[in-house]
Amino acid sequence: MKNITEITAIIVNMEDTLFDKIMQAEHDYWELDRKVSKNGYQRMVYNLRKVGLTVDEWFAWVNL
């Protein structure tokens, strides 16, 4: 797992469209509908993998 400084640097350099996709996927992840939630999680994994991050690293950054 990367440290918070590395994670922040990756997120700052991320394209805005990709960041927006990840934010929408996270929003869907917290949805109560199981299908929407599962799809949101899978989209988060897919889009975060593009920049070399994991969901755990993403949540570590979000919960600062």
Helices and strands as residue ranges (DSSP letters): H 4-12, H 16-29, H 34-50, H 55-62
